[in-house]
Amino acid sequence: MNFWQKTWRFLEPLWVSRKNLIFHTIIHVTYQMGKIIPILLLILSQVRDFDIRFLLYASIVYIIIGAAIVRILRQYYWLKPGYAYLDYLTKKYINDLVQKNNLSYEALWTGRVISVMERGVSIWHILLANGFIFFVNTIVVGGFILLRMTLIRWEYGLLFLWLMIMIMLWIIWNNSQALVWKKILKEKEGEHTRRLVKIFMSKFEILQNKKIESEQLWLKQNIQEQLETADHRNIYLSYMYDVPYYAFLAWIVGIFCLNYFWFVNMSQTFLVELIGIALLAQSMLLPYIDFIKDFSKDFVHIEKLWDFMDNTPQIVWYDQGEYFQFATGDYELRDLSFSYESGKPVLSHFSLSIQGWKRTALVGRSWSGKTTLMKLLAGYMAPTSWELMIDGQDITSIRLDSYYPHIWYLTQEPSVFDGTIEENLLFGTRKKPTKKDIEKAISLSECQFIYELENGLKTEIGERWVRLSGWQKQRLAIAKIFLKDPEIILLDEPTAALDSYSEEKVAKAFEHLFEWRTVIVIAHRLQTVKSADDIIVLEKWKIAERGTHKQLLKLWDKYAGMVDLQSGVVREEVE
């Protein structure tokens, strides 16, 4: 993106809260007017036949009472546009995030993704708010000073405008140089840390080879370089504050000389006014300097947010195409190729057909592509090339938002969010279940532990409240399946966190749940898939065997070997 594209994108949220923004602008302008009242009184005092007493009394009333009221209103109404920016940005990027190809989350830490989004959005709305304050302050105060100086003599106005432009450019340039030296300083600090880690991890080798002195010398030189770099950075930062101060002093001296040697003699009143204007201009520049520092430092987080959102592929057919029409849940997968990293395929030219209203089990060793295949069937990720038909409909031609309500995908690590157990159970259900439905789901999923908690279904889950164990989360996730009542169920190790006793009970509950549904399940415990209608053995990203439990045992091959290994049975092959 070029400069203007970035600017427009950054300012876009302002349009959302334009009504509150206009009202707050009026309040902020009124508040800033209090800064120019003393100078305004000086100006009017020079006008003949002008009774300044009324204006003086009005100014005193404004300063004592009006300014306080305006300040309160300013603080109150500033929250509204600020919250509007935050709300807009949060909704926008959460909506974009949930529609992203989940492959991006496989490549990045989920915590990192959340951090990038939260920090980017938070800093974005803060910079907008502070930038707006600076803009209004500059327009009101700077515009008044420019107007006043121009009314005295147009040369003074031109000189002031030129001075402000040069000072602002100077501040921007010095800040950019300070950031360069800051980056170098961070690199030096990183080198120092890595060297210390190396010394600690290799301390015996250092002692054996008598390398202590050389390491000490390197650390000393590195620290010296850090100090020199910090000095350069501090010099540029000091220039940002010092140069504007001396520039305005030079401006005052310049105007004094122009008046004394070129134009007319300078009156004492004008000198006082000039000094007041200079101080006012300096006070205007201080927020500008701080804003530039914060903006340059923090804008990088906004760019990280943009970079992630722009470069992370989206599920393009999420809300585009035809609506999905469920029939039986037949899957037909042809010529699938997929890889998480370039050159490392997980599935290559893979084909598979799954019959609807049947229970299909995917088994095999780790890294055989089972979980990846499940995510692809769920529409969570988009492969390199494929053709996937669901009930005769191409998944790339249907709206996924119409497909998702018909399926439920239970992952290996089911998650819960902060809230009550009841809120977690009801989240994502198509219709609000009755109390009887909830009780039945709890019973079938072996979630009776809920009633043992102090507040039952109203028990809060989270960092500060009750923490559920792995098997409790698993059972809670299974209970949600009963409540959601989907036509297609995708299960990735549904009983992984359960003990043998609970696993047996949940398996019996599944027998009831699986009736007249398409079920695809991944299981390492082969005991749980014995009753499956179709068992698919995956090995090295390909189908190695396929059939029922009895059929695969008769083959005396890979599946039979896995069954024997888990059961502890050792068979001898008969020649």
HUSULUR-V185821 format. One record per residue. N is the residue number from 0. SS is DSSP state (hx for helix, st for strand, lp for the rest). PSI is psi in radians with two decimals (none if undefined). Layout:
N_SS_PSI ; N_SS_PSI
This chain:
0_lp_2.44 ; 1_lp_-3.11 ; 2_hx_-0.80 ; 3_hx_-0.60 ; 4_hx_-0.73 ; 5_hx_-0.73 ; 6_hx_-0.82 ; 7_hx_-0.72 ; 8_hx_-0.68 ; 9_hx_-0.69 ; 10_hx_-0.10 ; 11_hx_-0.75 ; 12_hx_-0.36 ; 13_hx_-0.58 ; 14_hx_-0.45 ; 15_lp_-0.70 ; 16_lp_0.73 ; 17_hx_-0.58 ; 18_hx_-0.88 ; 19_hx_-0.57 ; 20_hx_-0.74 ; 21_hx_-0.80 ; 22_hx_-0.75 ; 23_hx_-0.56 ; 24_hx_-0.77 ; 25_hx_-0.79 ; 26_hx_-0.76 ; 27_hx_-0.66 ; 28_hx_-0.76 ; 29_hx_-0.71 ; 30_hx_-0.72 ; 31_hx_-0.41 ; 32_hx_-0.46 ; 33_lp_-0.44 ; 34_lp_-0.44 ; 35_lp_-0.04 ; 36_hx_-0.79 ; 37_hx_-0.73 ; 38_hx_-0.63 ; 39_hx_-0.66 ; 40_hx_-0.69 ; 41_hx_-0.71 ; 42_hx_-0.83 ; 43_hx_-0.44 ; 44_hx_-0.35 ; 45_lp_-0.16 ; 46_lp_2.24 ; 47_lp_2.60 ; 48_lp_0.44 ; 49_lp_2.09 ; 50_lp_1.81 ; 51_hx_-0.18 ; 52_hx_-0.73 ; 53_hx_-0.81 ; 54_hx_-0.64 ; 55_hx_-0.79 ; 56_hx_-0.74 ; 57_hx_-0.66 ; 58_hx_-0.70 ; 59_hx_-0.76 ; 60_hx_-0.73 ; 61_hx_-0.81 ; 62_hx_-0.71 ; 63_hx_-0.81 ; 64_hx_-0.97 ; 65_hx_-0.78 ; 66_hx_-0.64 ; 67_hx_-0.75 ; 68_hx_-0.80 ; 69_hx_-0.70 ; 70_hx_-0.74 ; 71_hx_-0.82 ; 72_hx_-0.68 ; 73_hx_-0.77 ; 74_hx_-0.68 ; 75_hx_-0.85 ; 76_hx_-0.26 ; 77_hx_-0.47 ; 78_hx_-0.60 ; 79_hx_-0.98 ; 80_hx_-0.60 ; 81_hx_-0.82 ; 82_hx_-0.58 ; 83_hx_-0.76 ; 84_hx_-0.86 ; 85_hx_-0.75 ; 86_hx_-0.76 ; 87_hx_-0.85 ; 88_hx_-0.70 ; 89_hx_-0.84 ; 90_hx_-0.76 ; 91_hx_-0.86 ; 92_hx_-0.44 ; 93_hx_-0.73 ; 94_hx_-0.73 ; 95_hx_-0.64 ; 96_hx_-0.75 ; 97_hx_-0.28 ; 98_lp_0.07 ; 99_st_2.63 ; 100_lp_2.17 ; 101_lp_-0.15 ; 102_hx_-0.57 ; 103_hx_-0.57 ; 104_hx_-0.33 ; 105_hx_-0.55 ; 106_hx_-0.41 ; 107_lp_2.66 ; 108_lp_2.39 ; 109_hx_-0.69 ; 110_hx_-0.66 ; 111_hx_-0.71 ; 112_hx_-0.81 ; 113_hx_-0.73 ; 114_hx_-0.78 ; 115_hx_-0.76 ; 116_hx_-0.86 ; 117_hx_-0.80 ; 118_hx_-0.75 ; 119_hx_-0.82 ; 120_hx_-0.77 ; 121_hx_-0.84 ; 122_hx_-0.64 ; 123_hx_-0.88 ; 124_hx_-0.54 ; 125_hx_-0.77 ; 126_hx_-0.63 ; 127_hx_-0.79 ; 128_hx_-0.85 ; 129_hx_-0.66 ; 130_hx_-0.66 ; 131_hx_-0.75 ; 132_hx_-0.79 ; 133_hx_-0.73 ; 134_hx_-0.84 ; 135_hx_-0.74 ; 136_hx_-0.72 ; 137_hx_-0.76 ; 138_hx_-0.80 ; 139_hx_-1.02 ; 140_hx_-0.87 ; 141_hx_-0.71 ; 142_hx_-0.70 ; 143_hx_-0.79 ; 144_hx_-0.79 ; 145_hx_-0.75 ; 146_hx_-0.79 ; 147_hx_-0.79 ; 148_hx_-0.62 ; 149_hx_-0.65 ; 150_hx_-0.58 ; 151_hx_-0.99 ; 152_lp_2.38 ; 153_hx_-0.48 ; 154_hx_-0.66 ; 155_hx_-0.73 ; 156_hx_-0.77 ; 157_hx_-0.72 ; 158_hx_-0.70 ; 159_hx_-0.77 ; 160_hx_-0.77 ; 161_hx_-0.73 ; 162_hx_-0.78 ; 163_hx_-0.73 ; 164_hx_-0.78 ; 165_hx_-0.70 ; 166_hx_-0.77 ; 167_hx_-0.76 ; 168_hx_-0.68 ; 169_hx_-0.76 ; 170_hx_-0.78 ; 171_hx_-0.77 ; 172_hx_-0.79 ; 173_hx_-0.64 ; 174_hx_-0.69 ; 175_hx_-0.68 ; 176_hx_-0.67 ; 177_hx_-0.65 ; 178_hx_-0.64 ; 179_hx_-0.85 ; 180_hx_-0.54 ; 181_hx_-0.71 ; 182_hx_-0.76 ; 183_hx_-0.70 ; 184_hx_-0.73 ; 185_hx_-0.67 ; 186_hx_-0.75 ; 187_hx_-0.74 ; 188_hx_-0.68 ; 189_hx_-0.73 ; 190_hx_-0.71 ; 191_hx_-0.78 ; 192_hx_-0.80 ; 193_hx_-0.64 ; 194_hx_-0.70 ; 195_hx_-0.73 ; 196_hx_-0.75 ; 197_hx_-0.76 ; 198_hx_-0.75 ; 199_hx_-0.76 ; 200_hx_-0.41 ; 201_lp_0.53 ; 202_hx_-0.64 ; 203_hx_-0.71 ; 204_hx_-0.66 ; 205_hx_-0.73 ; 206_hx_-0.71 ; 207_hx_-0.64 ; 208_lp_0.12 ; 209_lp_0.94 ; 210_lp_0.18 ; 211_hx_-0.81 ; 212_hx_-0.73 ; 213_hx_-0.66 ; 214_hx_-0.69 ; 215_hx_-0.71 ; 216_hx_-0.75 ; 217_hx_-0.78 ; 218_hx_-0.68 ; 219_hx_-0.79 ; 220_hx_-0.69 ; 221_hx_-0.75 ; 222_hx_-0.70 ; 223_hx_-0.72 ; 224_hx_-0.65 ; 225_hx_-0.76 ; 226_hx_-0.74 ; 227_hx_-0.72 ; 228_hx_-0.75 ; 229_hx_-0.65 ; 230_hx_-0.78 ; 231_hx_-0.76 ; 232_hx_-0.78 ; 233_hx_-0.58 ; 234_hx_-0.82 ; 235_hx_-0.64 ; 236_hx_-0.69 ; 237_hx_-0.63 ; 238_hx_-0.61 ; 239_hx_-0.61 ; 240_hx_-0.64 ; 241_hx_-0.76 ; 242_hx_-0.80 ; 243_hx_-0.65 ; 244_hx_-0.88 ; 245_hx_-0.50 ; 246_hx_-0.71 ; 247_hx_-0.56 ; 248_hx_-0.75 ; 249_hx_-0.62 ; 250_hx_-0.76 ; 251_hx_-0.79 ; 252_hx_-0.70 ; 253_hx_-0.78 ; 254_hx_-0.68 ; 255_hx_-0.77 ; 256_hx_-0.72 ; 257_hx_-0.75 ; 258_hx_-0.69 ; 259_hx_-0.71 ; 260_hx_-0.33 ; 261_lp_-0.84 ; 262_lp_-1.95 ; 263_lp_2.91 ; 264_lp_2.51 ; 265_lp_2.24 ; 266_lp_2.81 ; 267_hx_-0.65 ; 268_hx_-0.76 ; 269_hx_-0.67 ; 270_hx_-0.76 ; 271_hx_-0.76 ; 272_hx_-0.72 ; 273_hx_-0.77 ; 274_hx_-0.73 ; 275_hx_-0.71 ; 276_hx_-0.73 ; 277_hx_-0.78 ; 278_hx_-0.66 ; 279_hx_-0.72 ; 280_hx_-0.68 ; 281_hx_-0.75 ; 282_hx_-0.52 ; 283_hx_-0.62 ; 284_hx_-0.49 ; 285_hx_-0.85 ; 286_hx_-0.61 ; 287_hx_-0.78 ; 288_hx_-0.83 ; 289_hx_-0.67 ; 290_hx_-0.76 ; 291_hx_-0.75 ; 292_hx_-0.88 ; 293_hx_-0.71 ; 294_hx_-0.83 ; 295_hx_-0.63 ; 296_hx_-0.70 ; 297_hx_-0.35 ; 298_hx_-0.42 ; 299_hx_-0.56 ; 300_hx_-0.60 ; 301_hx_-0.72 ; 302_hx_-0.62 ; 303_hx_-0.71 ; 304_hx_-0.83 ; 305_hx_-0.76 ; 306_hx_-0.75 ; 307_hx_-0.81 ; 308_hx_-0.63 ; 309_hx_-0.55 ; 310_hx_-0.05 ; 311_lp_2.10 ; 312_lp_2.50 ; 313_st_2.59 ; 314_lp_1.67 ; 315_lp_-0.42 ; 316_lp_0.35 ; 317_lp_-0.88 ; 318_lp_0.50 ; 319_lp_2.58 ; 320_lp_-2.84 ; 321_st_2.72 ; 322_lp_2.44 ; 323_lp_2.33 ; 324_lp_1.86 ; 325_lp_2.41 ; 326_lp_-1.33 ; 327_lp_-0.23 ; 328_lp_0.58 ; 329_lp_2.32 ; 330_st_2.34 ; 331_st_1.90 ; 332_st_2.21 ; 333_st_2.32 ; 334_st_0.94 ; 335_st_2.31 ; 336_st_2.33 ; 337_st_2.50 ; 338_st_2.49 ; 339_st_-0.62 ; 340_st_2.61 ; 341_lp_2.23 ; 342_lp_-0.03 ; 343_st_1.43 ; 344_st_2.49 ; 345_st_-0.70 ; 346_st_2.42 ; 347_st_2.13 ; 348_st_0.85 ; 349_st_2.36 ; 350_st_2.53 ; 351_st_2.44 ; 352_st_2.37 ; 353_st_2.21 ; 354_lp_2.37 ; 355_lp_2.78 ; 356_lp_0.45 ; 357_lp_2.84 ; 358_st_2.00 ; 359_st_2.29 ; 360_st_2.37 ; 361_st_2.06 ; 362_st_2.87 ; 363_st_3.04 ; 364_lp_2.91 ; 365_lp_2.60 ; 366_lp_0.44 ; 367_lp_-0.07 ; 368_lp_0.21 ; 369_hx_-0.93 ; 370_hx_-0.69 ; 371_hx_-0.79 ; 372_hx_-0.69 ; 373_hx_-0.76 ; 374_hx_-0.60 ; 375_hx_-0.71 ; 376_hx_-0.58 ; 377_lp_-0.20 ; 378_lp_0.34 ; 379_lp_-0.39 ; 380_lp_2.71 ; 381_lp_2.15 ; 382_lp_3.09 ; 383_lp_-0.85 ; 384_st_2.49 ; 385_st_3.01 ; 386_st_1.95 ; 387_st_2.04 ; 388_st_2.29 ; 389_st_1.97 ; 390_lp_0.70 ; 391_lp_0.10 ; 392_st_2.27 ; 393_st_2.21 ; 394_hx_-0.47 ; 395_hx_-0.13 ; 396_hx_-0.07 ; 397_st_2.73 ; 398_lp_2.13 ; 399_hx_-0.48 ; 400_hx_-0.25 ; 401_hx_-0.26 ; 402_hx_-0.70 ; 403_hx_-0.67 ; 404_hx_-0.32 ; 405_hx_-0.14 ; 406_st_2.82 ; 407_st_2.14 ; 408_st_1.95 ; 409_st_1.98 ; 410_lp_3.06 ; 411_lp_-0.59 ; 412_lp_1.43 ; 413_lp_2.48 ; 414_lp_2.72 ; 415_lp_2.68 ; 416_lp_2.85 ; 417_lp_2.23 ; 418_st_-3.00 ; 419_st_2.84 ; 420_hx_-0.65 ; 421_hx_-0.74 ; 422_hx_-0.69 ; 423_hx_-0.67 ; 424_hx_-0.71 ; 425_hx_-0.28 ; 426_lp_2.19 ; 427_lp_-0.03 ; 428_lp_2.52 ; 429_lp_-0.57 ; 430_lp_2.66 ; 431_lp_2.07 ; 432_lp_2.71 ; 433_lp_2.96 ; 434_hx_-0.65 ; 435_hx_-0.69 ; 436_hx_-0.72 ; 437_hx_-0.78 ; 438_hx_-0.69 ; 439_hx_-0.75 ; 440_hx_-0.69 ; 441_hx_-0.72 ; 442_hx_-0.81 ; 443_hx_-0.55 ; 444_lp_0.11 ; 445_lp_0.79 ; 446_lp_0.54 ; 447_lp_-0.26 ; 448_hx_-0.39 ; 449_hx_-0.71 ; 450_hx_-0.30 ; 451_hx_-0.29 ; 452_lp_2.71 ; 453_lp_-0.75 ; 454_lp_0.15 ; 455_hx_-2.22 ; 456_hx_-0.38 ; 457_hx_0.11 ; 458_lp_2.29 ; 459_st_2.41 ; 460_st_2.39 ; 461_lp_-3.05 ; 462_lp_-0.71 ; 463_lp_-0.09 ; 464_lp_-2.57 ; 465_st_2.34 ; 466_lp_2.21 ; 467_lp_2.50 ; 468_lp_3.05 ; 469_hx_-0.78 ; 470_hx_-0.51 ; 471_hx_-0.72 ; 472_hx_-0.70 ; 473_hx_-0.80 ; 474_hx_-0.68 ; 475_hx_-0.69 ; 476_hx_-0.65 ; 477_hx_-0.67 ; 478_hx_-0.61 ; 479_hx_-0.55 ; 480_hx_-0.76 ; 481_hx_-0.64 ; 482_hx_-0.66 ; 483_hx_-0.60 ; 484_lp_1.01 ; 485_lp_2.82 ; 486_lp_-0.49 ; 487_st_2.22 ; 488_st_2.16 ; 489_st_2.10 ; 490_st_2.17 ; 491_st_1.74 ; 492_lp_1.10 ; 493_lp_-0.39 ; 494_lp_0.40 ; 495_lp_-0.64 ; 496_lp_0.19 ; 497_lp_2.62 ; 498_lp_3.02 ; 499_hx_-0.70 ; 500_hx_-0.85 ; 501_hx_-0.64 ; 502_hx_-0.72 ; 503_hx_-0.73 ; 504_hx_-0.73 ; 505_hx_-0.64 ; 506_hx_-0.70 ; 507_hx_-0.66 ; 508_hx_-0.66 ; 509_hx_-0.60 ; 510_hx_-0.70 ; 511_hx_-0.74 ; 512_hx_-0.60 ; 513_lp_-0.09 ; 514_lp_2.29 ; 515_lp_0.75 ; 516_lp_2.72 ; 517_st_2.10 ; 518_st_2.24 ; 519_st_2.13 ; 520_st_2.43 ; 521_st_2.30 ; 522_lp_2.39 ; 523_lp_-0.54 ; 524_lp_1.76 ; 525_hx_-0.32 ; 526_hx_-0.51 ; 527_hx_-0.19 ; 528_hx_0.22 ; 529_lp_-0.60 ; 530_lp_0.11 ; 531_lp_2.55 ; 532_lp_-0.47 ; 533_st_2.19 ; 534_st_2.18 ; 535_st_2.10 ; 536_st_2.07 ; 537_st_2.42 ; 538_st_2.17 ; 539_lp_0.81 ; 540_lp_0.33 ; 541_st_2.81 ; 542_st_2.01 ; 543_st_-0.68 ; 544_st_2.77 ; 545_st_2.39 ; 546_st_-2.98 ; 547_lp_3.04 ; 548_hx_-0.82 ; 549_hx_-0.73 ; 550_hx_-0.72 ; 551_hx_-0.58 ; 552_hx_-0.64 ; 553_hx_-0.46 ; 554_hx_-0.41 ; 555_lp_0.89 ; 556_lp_-2.30 ; 557_hx_-0.87 ; 558_hx_-0.78 ; 559_hx_-0.68 ; 560_hx_-0.71 ; 561_hx_-0.66 ; 562_hx_-0.80 ; 563_hx_-0.70 ; 564_hx_-0.73 ; 565_hx_-0.54 ; 566_hx_-0.23 ; 567_lp_0.19 ; 568_lp_2.36 ; 569_lp_2.02 ; 570_lp_2.55 ; 571_lp_2.24 ; 572_lp_2.29 ; 573_lp_2.17 ; 574_lp_none
